[in-house]
């Protein structure tokens, strides 16, 4: 066991998978000698050579498109999108080409497209995105977002070994702030499985990524006030772990959906629908969402703080639910 | 009637009589398959649109003919000739166009949107049909050739694109990527004068479509697309160059779309004089004349091939017509791995000119 950062976990997963399977290679902007904008690929080109850590032009469509082609030839490409906001530039390749390929002609596209998401670092409108809702309506894609170093490593390994296209969102706020224990031996975290991060009986906070830590902070405050919140970390956003969602809601009878993307049209709407359709009888209160406000992501710290969810907003929402 | 220029030292000079007849056979087969499809379309047996390549069969065949059987092709809707040249069985095309159960996509996608990924060791080509966002084939083609190189295969990928789709970002991103990575990718850019109804002058302000490649520092040549041997000459040189490590190149093809964008389009926006001019330059007629004039074929040889392709297209269409439609209960299958349902496989046939 070693305690490593979330960022180290990503780098280790990439290095170990490349060593394990010579079909795995990396392509993206500045991923080679520079080691990536956040250093997620640092040292990998030195170790595996230029042919397996490919510096590309600023061409997200070429990055993902060529990855699709290489995957048809049996390779296992891992694309880095420098900031996940730029995934908009290859939206067509992902949603129209990669996502439909297996269904159309049986041609699987085992690629991983990973990139730093999320706000809280004054990145402004174009370096802060949480794009999961853009892809939730696209069958054929899988999506994950880890909240711990353990999951960052295990989910990335699982994504690389998966036979379908996986979008891997890594929250940049967590890169160097989060450290936890990671086994020395090889392991994966299976796609599609959520994790209970804190047990509780009074309400369920269903969340993922950096918001898992916000939820835990809020849960500690709520506990001081005598309210025990259960925190479910989804880990995978597609496919969703429906059983885990329904189990926690049927246990606590109150559901608070916490996500960092904008509120309207977000993943919370889908989670609410799942709960309303299949756990309606268990509910003692309305389903509540806590999310970012419906604006572009603002830059200045006081504006961004007002924009993002935080523990206080979660506590306030939880108290409303409890008092309902 | 225009004749075909014979220049010494041309790669086409090395083509055997058998190969010349085979090129004619493939072009003729492409046209006859589409003629059958037109009949089926009029009988409402084709589901959705029908997109003819009338007038472009020659360049499609002649470019693909420069490839090895184990190379990769990424054809567009008007590259029936390339599909026939690589040996795709015509039944596969009819099954796709009629949305049948045993089509390559099992009724999930249209017309020539088919994919073949050979099993290890098979002497078959990679075939990746387009998606409707046309420029997308170029980056994917670059990735196929790059992936093959990573796996130690000496493969060339050839992708076709119309003048309209050369205006997409994906085309430019893919071509630039192939250039900087020295990827063995040949792009065939077809100036067929109209993208749907938009004339090429509204698509680009350069004089020749091959100049699209100038910004990427790769070789590019313009060729008379209705002269099959001229097209073959350019394609063969650039394919050989790519295979020996020379990297990507672009072939600009001067040709004409002789019908509307699809069967529903009467193409009244195309000047009649332009069609009349190009009708005189029909690639199959020109090639036939050349075969006869050069003594490579007799009238009897030509008649035999014409009868053969017509019969083959008809028989294959009939087989496809008799196939059932898909079972609606399968609609959810095959979105993810583990529920594999469609295989990326098409059936290939050898031409009568190949042993």
Interface residues (C-beta under 8 A of the other chain):
Chain A: X25 X51 X54 X56 X57 X59 X61 X62 X64 X65 X66 X67 X68 X69 X70 X71 X72 X73 X74 X75 X77 X92 X93 X96 X97 X100 X101 X102 X103 X104 X105 X106 X107 X108 X139 X140 X142 X162 X163 X164
Chain B: X104 X105 X108 X109 X113 X114 X115 X117 X126 X128 X129 X131 X132 X133 X136 X138 X139 X140 X141 X142 X143 X144 X145 X146 X147 X148 X150 X151 X153 X157 X169 X170 X173 X174 X176 X177 X180 X181 X334 X335 X336 X337 X338 X340 X341 X342 X343 X344 X345
